[in-house]
Amino acid sequence: MGAVQTPIDPELDLTIARVIKAPRSAVWEAWVDPRSFEQWWIPTPARCRVVEWEPRPGGSFVTEMSAGGGGGGDDVDADGGGFVPHLAACFLAVDEGEQIVFTTCLVGGFRPAAQPFITAEFTFVDHPEGTLYTARAMHPTAEVRAMHEEFGFYDGWGAVTQQLSDFVETR
């Protein structure tokens, strides 16, 4: 089944697009392999830990993050702090090599979430220089979109996109 994209609504959506100089298969693998995903998903120096990972429609997607420098053991960061909840979501679409969609409005098994926020869509398209990678956060209202932008969407998601790019381009 091919990816289904809805048109971008500039009043509700925030997007970042970038050409990553790596094959689409490499970018896709960095997304669907949880150990690779942990390497780039959260802006450094914080670290990501995948808690639940079922990349299929209805599958659970849960991550935790550290608050510190990233050099600690499995349960602590470099500053001795622990990991805290980061994301509890549900995969809606996982179209191999093409698109991943998840939402925080649901958790695994399509159960309603306690704190809904966004639906996120990531697309992977062949490009002469590698892969055109697009990340889009869709919000329920213009106010929530504005809040997400003010909280640093472009800095945070831009940093994560750069980390993904660095991760796959240096392999």
Rosetta constraint file for C-alpha pairs under 8 A:
AtomPair CA 1 CA 95 HARMONIC 6.81 0.50
AtomPair CA 2 CA 95 HARMONIC 6.53 0.50
AtomPair CA 2 CA 98 HARMONIC 7.47 0.50
AtomPair CA 3 CA 95 HARMONIC 6.05 0.50
AtomPair CA 3 CA 98 HARMONIC 6.22 0.50
AtomPair CA 3 CA 99 HARMONIC 5.83 0.50
AtomPair CA 8 CA 13 HARMONIC 6.45 0.50
AtomPair CA 9 CA 13 HARMONIC 5.51 0.50
AtomPair CA 10 CA 14 HARMONIC 7.07 0.50
AtomPair CA 11 CA 142 HARMONIC 5.62 0.50
AtomPair CA 11 CA 145 HARMONIC 7.54 0.50
AtomPair CA 12 CA 138 HARMONIC 5.96 0.50
AtomPair CA 12 CA 139 HARMONIC 5.24 0.50
AtomPair CA 12 CA 140 HARMONIC 6.78 0.50
AtomPair CA 12 CA 141 HARMONIC 6.01 0.50
AtomPair CA 12 CA 142 HARMONIC 5.20 0.50
AtomPair CA 12 CA 145 HARMONIC 5.63 0.50
AtomPair CA 13 CA 136 HARMONIC 6.62 0.50
AtomPair CA 13 CA 137 HARMONIC 5.58 0.50
AtomPair CA 13 CA 138 HARMONIC 4.54 0.50
AtomPair CA 13 CA 139 HARMONIC 6.09 0.50
AtomPair CA 13 CA 145 HARMONIC 6.62 0.50
AtomPair CA 14 CA 136 HARMONIC 5.64 0.50
AtomPair CA 14 CA 137 HARMONIC 5.25 0.50
AtomPair CA 14 CA 138 HARMONIC 6.70 0.50
AtomPair CA 14 CA 145 HARMONIC 7.24 0.50
AtomPair CA 14 CA 149 HARMONIC 7.61 0.50
AtomPair CA 14 CA 153 HARMONIC 7.79 0.50
AtomPair CA 15 CA 134 HARMONIC 7.03 0.50
AtomPair CA 15 CA 135 HARMONIC 5.57 0.50
AtomPair CA 15 CA 136 HARMONIC 4.29 0.50
AtomPair CA 15 CA 137 HARMONIC 6.39 0.50
AtomPair CA 16 CA 134 HARMONIC 5.73 0.50
AtomPair CA 16 CA 135 HARMONIC 5.26 0.50
AtomPair CA 16 CA 136 HARMONIC 6.52 0.50
AtomPair CA 16 CA 154 HARMONIC 7.51 0.50
AtomPair CA 16 CA 157 HARMONIC 7.53 0.50
AtomPair CA 16 CA 158 HARMONIC 6.99 0.50
AtomPair CA 17 CA 132 HARMONIC 6.98 0.50
AtomPair CA 17 CA 133 HARMONIC 5.61 0.50
AtomPair CA 17 CA 134 HARMONIC 4.21 0.50
AtomPair CA 17 CA 135 HARMONIC 6.30 0.50
AtomPair CA 18 CA 132 HARMONIC 5.80 0.50
AtomPair CA 18 CA 133 HARMONIC 5.39 0.50
AtomPair CA 18 CA 134 HARMONIC 6.51 0.50
AtomPair CA 18 CA 161 HARMONIC 7.84 0.50
AtomPair CA 19 CA 127 HARMONIC 7.38 0.50
AtomPair CA 19 CA 129 HARMONIC 7.11 0.50
AtomPair CA 19 CA 130 HARMONIC 6.58 0.50
AtomPair CA 19 CA 131 HARMONIC 5.45 0.50
AtomPair CA 19 CA 132 HARMONIC 4.44 0.50
AtomPair CA 19 CA 133 HARMONIC 6.06 0.50
AtomPair CA 20 CA 129 HARMONIC 7.49 0.50
AtomPair CA 20 CA 130 HARMONIC 5.69 0.50
AtomPair CA 20 CA 131 HARMONIC 5.15 0.50
AtomPair CA 20 CA 132 HARMONIC 6.33 0.50
AtomPair CA 20 CA 133 HARMONIC 6.80 0.50
AtomPair CA 20 CA 165 HARMONIC 5.52 0.50
AtomPair CA 20 CA 169 HARMONIC 7.41 0.50
AtomPair CA 21 CA 129 HARMONIC 5.65 0.50
AtomPair CA 21 CA 130 HARMONIC 4.45 0.50
AtomPair CA 21 CA 131 HARMONIC 6.45 0.50
AtomPair CA 21 CA 165 HARMONIC 7.42 0.50
AtomPair CA 21 CA 169 HARMONIC 6.03 0.50
AtomPair CA 22 CA 26 HARMONIC 6.43 0.50
AtomPair CA 22 CA 27 HARMONIC 6.88 0.50
AtomPair CA 22 CA 129 HARMONIC 7.62 0.50
AtomPair CA 22 CA 130 HARMONIC 4.69 0.50
AtomPair CA 22 CA 131 HARMONIC 6.24 0.50
AtomPair CA 22 CA 168 HARMONIC 6.35 0.50
AtomPair CA 22 CA 169 HARMONIC 5.61 0.50
AtomPair CA 23 CA 27 HARMONIC 6.64 0.50
AtomPair CA 23 CA 126 HARMONIC 7.54 0.50
AtomPair CA 23 CA 130 HARMONIC 5.08 0.50
AtomPair CA 23 CA 131 HARMONIC 5.96 0.50
AtomPair CA 24 CA 28 HARMONIC 6.03 0.50
AtomPair CA 24 CA 97 HARMONIC 6.81 0.50
AtomPair CA 24 CA 124 HARMONIC 6.37 0.50
AtomPair CA 24 CA 125 HARMONIC 6.85 0.50
AtomPair CA 24 CA 126 HARMONIC 6.16 0.50
AtomPair CA 24 CA 130 HARMONIC 6.68 0.50
AtomPair CA 24 CA 131 HARMONIC 5.16 0.50
AtomPair CA 25 CA 29 HARMONIC 6.07 0.50
AtomPair CA 25 CA 97 HARMONIC 6.37 0.50
AtomPair CA 26 CA 30 HARMONIC 6.25 0.50
AtomPair CA 26 CA 168 HARMONIC 6.33 0.50
AtomPair CA 27 CA 31 HARMONIC 6.50 0.50
AtomPair CA 27 CA 124 HARMONIC 7.78 0.50
AtomPair CA 27 CA 131 HARMONIC 7.57 0.50
AtomPair CA 27 CA 164 HARMONIC 7.70 0.50
AtomPair CA 27 CA 168 HARMONIC 6.29 0.50
AtomPair CA 28 CA 32 HARMONIC 6.32 0.50
AtomPair CA 28 CA 96 HARMONIC 7.82 0.50
AtomPair CA 28 CA 97 HARMONIC 5.61 0.50
AtomPair CA 28 CA 98 HARMONIC 7.98 0.50
AtomPair CA 28 CA 124 HARMONIC 7.39 0.50
AtomPair CA 29 CA 33 HARMONIC 5.76 0.50
AtomPair CA 29 CA 36 HARMONIC 7.82 0.50
AtomPair CA 30 CA 34 HARMONIC 7.97 0.50
AtomPair CA 30 CA 36 HARMONIC 5.19 0.50
AtomPair CA 30 CA 37 HARMONIC 5.61 0.50
AtomPair CA 30 CA 164 HARMONIC 7.53 0.50
AtomPair CA 30 CA 167 HARMONIC 7.98 0.50
AtomPair CA 30 CA 168 HARMONIC 7.09 0.50
AtomPair CA 31 CA 36 HARMONIC 7.12 0.50
AtomPair CA 31 CA 37 HARMONIC 5.40 0.50
AtomPair CA 32 CA 36 HARMONIC 7.92 0.50
AtomPair CA 32 CA 37 HARMONIC 6.94 0.50
AtomPair CA 32 CA 55 HARMONIC 6.90 0.50
AtomPair CA 33 CA 37 HARMONIC 5.98 0.50
AtomPair CA 34 CA 38 HARMONIC 6.16 0.50
AtomPair CA 34 CA 50 HARMONIC 6.46 0.50
AtomPair CA 34 CA 53 HARMONIC 6.99 0.50
AtomPair CA 35 CA 39 HARMONIC 6.95 0.50
AtomPair CA 35 CA 50 HARMONIC 7.86 0.50
AtomPair CA 36 CA 40 HARMONIC 7.38 0.50
AtomPair CA 37 CA 41 HARMONIC 5.86 0.50
AtomPair CA 38 CA 42 HARMONIC 7.72 0.50
AtomPair CA 38 CA 47 HARMONIC 7.31 0.50
AtomPair CA 38 CA 48 HARMONIC 5.00 0.50
AtomPair CA 38 CA 49 HARMONIC 5.81 0.50
AtomPair CA 38 CA 50 HARMONIC 6.54 0.50
AtomPair CA 39 CA 47 HARMONIC 7.60 0.50
AtomPair CA 39 CA 48 HARMONIC 7.13 0.50
AtomPair CA 39 CA 167 HARMONIC 7.70 0.50
AtomPair CA 40 CA 48 HARMONIC 7.87 0.50
AtomPair CA 40 CA 160 HARMONIC 6.16 0.50
AtomPair CA 40 CA 163 HARMONIC 5.18 0.50
AtomPair CA 40 CA 164 HARMONIC 5.42 0.50
AtomPair CA 40 CA 167 HARMONIC 7.01 0.50
AtomPair CA 41 CA 48 HARMONIC 6.53 0.50
AtomPair CA 41 CA 160 HARMONIC 5.71 0.50
AtomPair CA 41 CA 163 HARMONIC 7.65 0.50
AtomPair CA 41 CA 164 HARMONIC 7.43 0.50
AtomPair CA 42 CA 46 HARMONIC 6.43 0.50
AtomPair CA 42 CA 47 HARMONIC 6.22 0.50
AtomPair CA 42 CA 48 HARMONIC 5.85 0.50
AtomPair CA 42 CA 65 HARMONIC 7.41 0.50
AtomPair CA 42 CA 160 HARMONIC 6.03 0.50
AtomPair CA 43 CA 47 HARMONIC 7.65 0.50
AtomPair CA 43 CA 156 HARMONIC 6.45 0.50
AtomPair CA 43 CA 159 HARMONIC 5.81 0.50
AtomPair CA 43 CA 160 HARMONIC 5.53 0.50
AtomPair CA 43 CA 163 HARMONIC 7.65 0.50
AtomPair CA 44 CA 69 HARMONIC 7.49 0.50
AtomPair CA 44 CA 70 HARMONIC 7.71 0.50
AtomPair CA 45 CA 67 HARMONIC 7.84 0.50
AtomPair CA 45 CA 68 HARMONIC 6.15 0.50
AtomPair CA 45 CA 69 HARMONIC 4.64 0.50
AtomPair CA 45 CA 70 HARMONIC 5.74 0.50
AtomPair CA 46 CA 65 HARMONIC 6.52 0.50
AtomPair CA 46 CA 66 HARMONIC 5.17 0.50
AtomPair CA 46 CA 67 HARMONIC 5.22 0.50
AtomPair CA 46 CA 68 HARMONIC 5.26 0.50
AtomPair CA 46 CA 69 HARMONIC 5.86 0.50
AtomPair CA 46 CA 70 HARMONIC 5.72 0.50
AtomPair CA 47 CA 65 HARMONIC 5.45 0.50
AtomPair CA 47 CA 66 HARMONIC 5.14 0.50
AtomPair CA 47 CA 67 HARMONIC 7.43 0.50
AtomPair CA 47 CA 68 HARMONIC 7.61 0.50
AtomPair CA 47 CA 69 HARMONIC 7.72 0.50
AtomPair CA 47 CA 70 HARMONIC 5.46 0.50
AtomPair CA 47 CA 77 HARMONIC 7.62 0.50
AtomPair CA 48 CA 63 HARMONIC 6.70 0.50
AtomPair CA 48 CA 64 HARMONIC 5.81 0.50
AtomPair CA 48 CA 65 HARMONIC 4.62 0.50
AtomPair CA 48 CA 66 HARMONIC 6.65 0.50
AtomPair CA 49 CA 63 HARMONIC 5.59 0.50
AtomPair CA 49 CA 64 HARMONIC 5.13 0.50
AtomPair CA 49 CA 65 HARMONIC 6.14 0.50
AtomPair CA 49 CA 83 HARMONIC 7.92 0.50
AtomPair CA 50 CA 61 HARMONIC 7.99 0.50
AtomPair CA 50 CA 62 HARMONIC 6.24 0.50
AtomPair CA 50 CA 63 HARMONIC 4.54 0.50
AtomPair CA 50 CA 64 HARMONIC 6.49 0.50
AtomPair CA 51 CA 61 HARMONIC 7.76 0.50
AtomPair CA 51 CA 62 HARMONIC 5.34 0.50
AtomPair CA 51 CA 63 HARMONIC 5.31 0.50
AtomPair CA 51 CA 64 HARMONIC 6.93 0.50
AtomPair CA 52 CA 60 HARMONIC 5.95 0.50
AtomPair CA 52 CA 61 HARMONIC 5.38 0.50
AtomPair CA 52 CA 62 HARMONIC 4.86 0.50
AtomPair CA 52 CA 63 HARMONIC 7.00 0.50
AtomPair CA 53 CA 59 HARMONIC 7.23 0.50
AtomPair CA 53 CA 60 HARMONIC 5.77 0.50
AtomPair CA 53 CA 61 HARMONIC 4.96 0.50
AtomPair CA 53 CA 62 HARMONIC 6.65 0.50
AtomPair CA 54 CA 59 HARMONIC 4.54 0.50
AtomPair CA 54 CA 60 HARMONIC 5.30 0.50
AtomPair CA 54 CA 61 HARMONIC 6.39 0.50
AtomPair CA 54 CA 91 HARMONIC 7.74 0.50
AtomPair CA 55 CA 59 HARMONIC 5.79 0.50
AtomPair CA 55 CA 60 HARMONIC 7.47 0.50
AtomPair CA 55 CA 61 HARMONIC 7.48 0.50
AtomPair CA 55 CA 91 HARMONIC 6.27 0.50
AtomPair CA 55 CA 94 HARMONIC 6.41 0.50
AtomPair CA 56 CA 91 HARMONIC 6.05 0.50
AtomPair CA 56 CA 92 HARMONIC 7.24 0.50
AtomPair CA 56 CA 93 HARMONIC 6.59 0.50
AtomPair CA 56 CA 94 HARMONIC 5.59 0.50
AtomPair CA 57 CA 90 HARMONIC 7.61 0.50
AtomPair CA 57 CA 91 HARMONIC 5.13 0.50
AtomPair CA 57 CA 92 HARMONIC 4.55 0.50
AtomPair CA 57 CA 93 HARMONIC 5.16 0.50
AtomPair CA 57 CA 94 HARMONIC 6.53 0.50
AtomPair CA 58 CA 90 HARMONIC 5.80 0.50
AtomPair CA 58 CA 91 HARMONIC 5.49 0.50
AtomPair CA 58 CA 92 HARMONIC 5.96 0.50
AtomPair CA 58 CA 107 HARMONIC 7.92 0.50
AtomPair CA 58 CA 108 HARMONIC 5.57 0.50
AtomPair CA 58 CA 109 HARMONIC 4.79 0.50
AtomPair CA 58 CA 110 HARMONIC 5.35 0.50
AtomPair CA 59 CA 90 HARMONIC 5.63 0.50
AtomPair CA 59 CA 91 HARMONIC 5.32 0.50
AtomPair CA 59 CA 92 HARMONIC 7.79 0.50
AtomPair CA 59 CA 107 HARMONIC 7.96 0.50
AtomPair CA 59 CA 108 HARMONIC 4.98 0.50
AtomPair CA 59 CA 109 HARMONIC 6.14 0.50
AtomPair CA 59 CA 110 HARMONIC 7.95 0.50
AtomPair CA 60 CA 88 HARMONIC 7.72 0.50
AtomPair CA 60 CA 89 HARMONIC 6.23 0.50
AtomPair CA 60 CA 90 HARMONIC 4.93 0.50
AtomPair CA 60 CA 91 HARMONIC 6.48 0.50
AtomPair CA 60 CA 107 HARMONIC 6.03 0.50
AtomPair CA 60 CA 108 HARMONIC 3.80 0.50
AtomPair CA 60 CA 109 HARMONIC 6.98 0.50
AtomPair CA 61 CA 87 HARMONIC 7.49 0.50
AtomPair CA 61 CA 88 HARMONIC 6.01 0.50
AtomPair CA 61 CA 89 HARMONIC 5.01 0.50
AtomPair CA 61 CA 90 HARMONIC 5.55 0.50
AtomPair CA 61 CA 91 HARMONIC 6.66 0.50
AtomPair CA 61 CA 107 HARMONIC 7.48 0.50
AtomPair CA 61 CA 108 HARMONIC 7.00 0.50
AtomPair CA 62 CA 86 HARMONIC 7.59 0.50
AtomPair CA 62 CA 87 HARMONIC 5.38 0.50
AtomPair CA 62 CA 88 HARMONIC 4.52 0.50
AtomPair CA 62 CA 89 HARMONIC 6.16 0.50
AtomPair CA 63 CA 85 HARMONIC 6.55 0.50
AtomPair CA 63 CA 86 HARMONIC 5.49 0.50
AtomPair CA 63 CA 87 HARMONIC 5.13 0.50
AtomPair CA 63 CA 88 HARMONIC 6.73 0.50
AtomPair CA 64 CA 83 HARMONIC 5.84 0.50
AtomPair CA 64 CA 84 HARMONIC 5.30 0.50
AtomPair CA 64 CA 85 HARMONIC 4.44 0.50
AtomPair CA 64 CA 86 HARMONIC 4.59 0.50
AtomPair CA 64 CA 87 HARMONIC 6.71 0.50
AtomPair CA 65 CA 83 HARMONIC 5.17 0.50
AtomPair CA 65 CA 84 HARMONIC 5.48 0.50
AtomPair CA 65 CA 85 HARMONIC 6.42 0.50
AtomPair CA 65 CA 86 HARMONIC 5.68 0.50
AtomPair CA 66 CA 70 HARMONIC 7.30 0.50
AtomPair CA 66 CA 76 HARMONIC 7.41 0.50
AtomPair CA 66 CA 77 HARMONIC 5.86 0.50
AtomPair CA 66 CA 81 HARMONIC 7.06 0.50
AtomPair CA 66 CA 82 HARMONIC 6.17 0.50
AtomPair CA 66 CA 83 HARMONIC 4.50 0.50
AtomPair CA 66 CA 84 HARMONIC 6.36 0.50
AtomPair CA 67 CA 77 HARMONIC 7.08 0.50
AtomPair CA 67 CA 81 HARMONIC 6.91 0.50
AtomPair CA 67 CA 82 HARMONIC 7.73 0.50
AtomPair CA 67 CA 83 HARMONIC 7.27 0.50
AtomPair CA 68 CA 77 HARMONIC 5.54 0.50
AtomPair CA 68 CA 78 HARMONIC 5.91 0.50
AtomPair CA 68 CA 79 HARMONIC 5.57 0.50
AtomPair CA 68 CA 81 HARMONIC 7.05 0.50
AtomPair CA 69 CA 77 HARMONIC 6.38 0.50
AtomPair CA 69 CA 78 HARMONIC 5.10 0.50
AtomPair CA 69 CA 79 HARMONIC 6.57 0.50
AtomPair CA 70 CA 77 HARMONIC 5.15 0.50
AtomPair CA 70 CA 78 HARMONIC 5.23 0.50
AtomPair CA 71 CA 77 HARMONIC 5.85 0.50
AtomPair CA 71 CA 78 HARMONIC 4.38 0.50
AtomPair CA 72 CA 76 HARMONIC 5.21 0.50
AtomPair CA 72 CA 77 HARMONIC 4.12 0.50
AtomPair CA 72 CA 78 HARMONIC 4.12 0.50
AtomPair CA 72 CA 79 HARMONIC 7.33 0.50
AtomPair CA 72 CA 80 HARMONIC 6.94 0.50
AtomPair CA 73 CA 77 HARMONIC 6.55 0.50
AtomPair CA 73 CA 78 HARMONIC 7.79 0.50
AtomPair CA 75 CA 82 HARMONIC 5.89 0.50
AtomPair CA 75 CA 83 HARMONIC 6.65 0.50
AtomPair CA 76 CA 80 HARMONIC 5.32 0.50
AtomPair CA 76 CA 81 HARMONIC 5.26 0.50
AtomPair CA 76 CA 82 HARMONIC 4.47 0.50
AtomPair CA 76 CA 83 HARMONIC 6.53 0.50
AtomPair CA 77 CA 81 HARMONIC 5.41 0.50
AtomPair CA 77 CA 82 HARMONIC 6.18 0.50
AtomPair CA 77 CA 83 HARMONIC 7.44 0.50
AtomPair CA 87 CA 104 HARMONIC 7.53 0.50
AtomPair CA 88 CA 104 HARMONIC 6.16 0.50
AtomPair CA 88 CA 107 HARMONIC 6.18 0.50
AtomPair CA 89 CA 102 HARMONIC 6.47 0.50
AtomPair CA 89 CA 103 HARMONIC 5.39 0.50
AtomPair CA 89 CA 104 HARMONIC 4.33 0.50
AtomPair CA 89 CA 105 HARMONIC 7.07 0.50
AtomPair CA 89 CA 106 HARMONIC 5.84 0.50
AtomPair CA 89 CA 107 HARMONIC 4.59 0.50
AtomPair CA 89 CA 108 HARMONIC 6.73 0.50
AtomPair CA 89 CA 113 HARMONIC 7.83 0.50
AtomPair CA 90 CA 102 HARMONIC 5.44 0.50
AtomPair CA 90 CA 103 HARMONIC 5.50 0.50
AtomPair CA 90 CA 104 HARMONIC 6.53 0.50
AtomPair CA 90 CA 105 HARMONIC 7.88 0.50
AtomPair CA 90 CA 106 HARMONIC 5.46 0.50
AtomPair CA 90 CA 107 HARMONIC 4.48 0.50
AtomPair CA 90 CA 108 HARMONIC 4.91 0.50
AtomPair CA 90 CA 109 HARMONIC 7.37 0.50
AtomPair CA 90 CA 110 HARMONIC 6.60 0.50
AtomPair CA 91 CA 100 HARMONIC 7.55 0.50
AtomPair CA 91 CA 101 HARMONIC 5.96 0.50
AtomPair CA 91 CA 102 HARMONIC 4.17 0.50
AtomPair CA 91 CA 103 HARMONIC 6.56 0.50
AtomPair CA 91 CA 108 HARMONIC 7.56 0.50
AtomPair CA 92 CA 100 HARMONIC 7.70 0.50
AtomPair CA 92 CA 101 HARMONIC 5.34 0.50
AtomPair CA 92 CA 102 HARMONIC 5.13 0.50
AtomPair CA 92 CA 103 HARMONIC 7.00 0.50
AtomPair CA 93 CA 99 HARMONIC 7.19 0.50
AtomPair CA 93 CA 100 HARMONIC 5.50 0.50
AtomPair CA 93 CA 101 HARMONIC 4.95 0.50
AtomPair CA 93 CA 102 HARMONIC 6.97 0.50
AtomPair CA 94 CA 99 HARMONIC 5.95 0.50
AtomPair CA 94 CA 100 HARMONIC 4.64 0.50
AtomPair CA 94 CA 101 HARMONIC 6.57 0.50
AtomPair CA 95 CA 99 HARMONIC 5.12 0.50
AtomPair CA 95 CA 100 HARMONIC 6.40 0.50
AtomPair CA 97 CA 124 HARMONIC 6.48 0.50
AtomPair CA 98 CA 123 HARMONIC 5.64 0.50
AtomPair CA 98 CA 124 HARMONIC 4.91 0.50
AtomPair CA 98 CA 125 HARMONIC 6.63 0.50
AtomPair CA 99 CA 121 HARMONIC 7.12 0.50
AtomPair CA 99 CA 122 HARMONIC 5.54 0.50
AtomPair CA 99 CA 123 HARMONIC 4.42 0.50
AtomPair CA 99 CA 124 HARMONIC 6.15 0.50
AtomPair CA 100 CA 121 HARMONIC 5.83 0.50
AtomPair CA 100 CA 122 HARMONIC 5.20 0.50
AtomPair CA 100 CA 123 HARMONIC 6.62 0.50
AtomPair CA 101 CA 119 HARMONIC 7.17 0.50
AtomPair CA 101 CA 120 HARMONIC 5.57 0.50
AtomPair CA 101 CA 121 HARMONIC 4.40 0.50
AtomPair CA 101 CA 122 HARMONIC 6.34 0.50
AtomPair CA 102 CA 119 HARMONIC 5.75 0.50
AtomPair CA 102 CA 120 HARMONIC 5.42 0.50
AtomPair CA 102 CA 121 HARMONIC 6.71 0.50
AtomPair CA 103 CA 107 HARMONIC 7.81 0.50
AtomPair CA 103 CA 116 HARMONIC 7.98 0.50
AtomPair CA 103 CA 117 HARMONIC 7.88 0.50
AtomPair CA 103 CA 118 HARMONIC 5.84 0.50
AtomPair CA 103 CA 119 HARMONIC 4.06 0.50
AtomPair CA 103 CA 120 HARMONIC 6.10 0.50
AtomPair CA 104 CA 113 HARMONIC 6.66 0.50
AtomPair CA 104 CA 115 HARMONIC 7.33 0.50
AtomPair CA 104 CA 116 HARMONIC 5.09 0.50
AtomPair CA 104 CA 117 HARMONIC 5.70 0.50
AtomPair CA 104 CA 118 HARMONIC 5.66 0.50
AtomPair CA 104 CA 119 HARMONIC 6.33 0.50
AtomPair CA 105 CA 112 HARMONIC 6.27 0.50
AtomPair CA 105 CA 113 HARMONIC 5.21 0.50
AtomPair CA 105 CA 114 HARMONIC 7.87 0.50
AtomPair CA 105 CA 115 HARMONIC 6.98 0.50
AtomPair CA 105 CA 116 HARMONIC 4.01 0.50
AtomPair CA 105 CA 117 HARMONIC 6.23 0.50
AtomPair CA 105 CA 118 HARMONIC 6.74 0.50
AtomPair CA 105 CA 119 HARMONIC 7.27 0.50
AtomPair CA 106 CA 110 HARMONIC 5.47 0.50
AtomPair CA 106 CA 111 HARMONIC 5.34 0.50
AtomPair CA 106 CA 112 HARMONIC 4.51 0.50
AtomPair CA 106 CA 113 HARMONIC 4.58 0.50
AtomPair CA 106 CA 116 HARMONIC 7.17 0.50
AtomPair CA 107 CA 111 HARMONIC 5.30 0.50
AtomPair CA 107 CA 112 HARMONIC 6.28 0.50
AtomPair CA 107 CA 113 HARMONIC 5.58 0.50
AtomPair CA 117 CA 139 HARMONIC 6.91 0.50
AtomPair CA 117 CA 140 HARMONIC 7.78 0.50
AtomPair CA 117 CA 144 HARMONIC 7.97 0.50
AtomPair CA 118 CA 137 HARMONIC 6.24 0.50
AtomPair CA 118 CA 138 HARMONIC 5.60 0.50
AtomPair CA 118 CA 139 HARMONIC 5.15 0.50
AtomPair CA 118 CA 140 HARMONIC 7.30 0.50
AtomPair CA 119 CA 137 HARMONIC 5.93 0.50
AtomPair CA 119 CA 138 HARMONIC 5.14 0.50
AtomPair CA 119 CA 139 HARMONIC 6.76 0.50
AtomPair CA 120 CA 135 HARMONIC 7.22 0.50
AtomPair CA 120 CA 136 HARMONIC 5.55 0.50
AtomPair CA 120 CA 137 HARMONIC 4.52 0.50
AtomPair CA 120 CA 138 HARMONIC 6.00 0.50
AtomPair CA 121 CA 134 HARMONIC 7.93 0.50
AtomPair CA 121 CA 135 HARMONIC 5.84 0.50
AtomPair CA 121 CA 136 HARMONIC 5.13 0.50
AtomPair CA 121 CA 137 HARMONIC 6.59 0.50
AtomPair CA 121 CA 138 HARMONIC 7.95 0.50
AtomPair CA 122 CA 133 HARMONIC 7.09 0.50
AtomPair CA 122 CA 134 HARMONIC 5.52 0.50
AtomPair CA 122 CA 135 HARMONIC 4.54 0.50
AtomPair CA 122 CA 136 HARMONIC 6.39 0.50
AtomPair CA 123 CA 132 HARMONIC 7.84 0.50
AtomPair CA 123 CA 133 HARMONIC 5.73 0.50
AtomPair CA 123 CA 134 HARMONIC 5.22 0.50
AtomPair CA 123 CA 135 HARMONIC 6.74 0.50
AtomPair CA 124 CA 131 HARMONIC 6.29 0.50
AtomPair CA 124 CA 132 HARMONIC 5.86 0.50
AtomPair CA 124 CA 133 HARMONIC 4.97 0.50
AtomPair CA 124 CA 134 HARMONIC 6.87 0.50
AtomPair CA 125 CA 131 HARMONIC 5.52 0.50
AtomPair CA 125 CA 132 HARMONIC 5.03 0.50
AtomPair CA 125 CA 133 HARMONIC 6.63 0.50
AtomPair CA 126 CA 130 HARMONIC 6.24 0.50
AtomPair CA 126 CA 131 HARMONIC 4.83 0.50
AtomPair CA 126 CA 132 HARMONIC 6.21 0.50
AtomPair CA 127 CA 131 HARMONIC 4.96 0.50
AtomPair CA 127 CA 132 HARMONIC 5.74 0.50
AtomPair CA 138 CA 145 HARMONIC 7.68 0.50
AtomPair CA 139 CA 144 HARMONIC 6.15 0.50
AtomPair CA 139 CA 145 HARMONIC 5.51 0.50
AtomPair CA 140 CA 144 HARMONIC 6.78 0.50
AtomPair CA 140 CA 145 HARMONIC 7.72 0.50
AtomPair CA 141 CA 145 HARMONIC 6.37 0.50
AtomPair CA 142 CA 146 HARMONIC 6.11 0.50
AtomPair CA 143 CA 147 HARMONIC 6.16 0.50
AtomPair CA 144 CA 148 HARMONIC 6.17 0.50
AtomPair CA 145 CA 149 HARMONIC 6.22 0.50
AtomPair CA 146 CA 150 HARMONIC 6.11 0.50
AtomPair CA 147 CA 151 HARMONIC 6.09 0.50
AtomPair CA 148 CA 152 HARMONIC 6.65 0.50
AtomPair CA 148 CA 153 HARMONIC 5.83 0.50
AtomPair CA 149 CA 153 HARMONIC 4.82 0.50
AtomPair CA 149 CA 154 HARMONIC 6.91 0.50
AtomPair CA 152 CA 156 HARMONIC 5.85 0.50
AtomPair CA 153 CA 157 HARMONIC 5.62 0.50
AtomPair CA 153 CA 158 HARMONIC 7.60 0.50
AtomPair CA 154 CA 158 HARMONIC 5.26 0.50
AtomPair CA 155 CA 159 HARMONIC 5.93 0.50
AtomPair CA 156 CA 160 HARMONIC 6.30 0.50
AtomPair CA 157 CA 161 HARMONIC 6.04 0.50
AtomPair CA 158 CA 162 HARMONIC 6.15 0.50
AtomPair CA 159 CA 163 HARMONIC 6.13 0.50
AtomPair CA 160 CA 164 HARMONIC 6.15 0.50
AtomPair CA 161 CA 165 HARMONIC 6.13 0.50
AtomPair CA 162 CA 166 HARMONIC 6.09 0.50
AtomPair CA 163 CA 167 HARMONIC 5.95 0.50
AtomPair CA 164 CA 168 HARMONIC 6.30 0.50
AtomPair CA 165 CA 169 HARMONIC 5.84 0.50
AtomPair CA 166 CA 170 HARMONIC 6.03 0.50
AtomPair CA 167 CA 171 HARMONIC 6.73 0.50
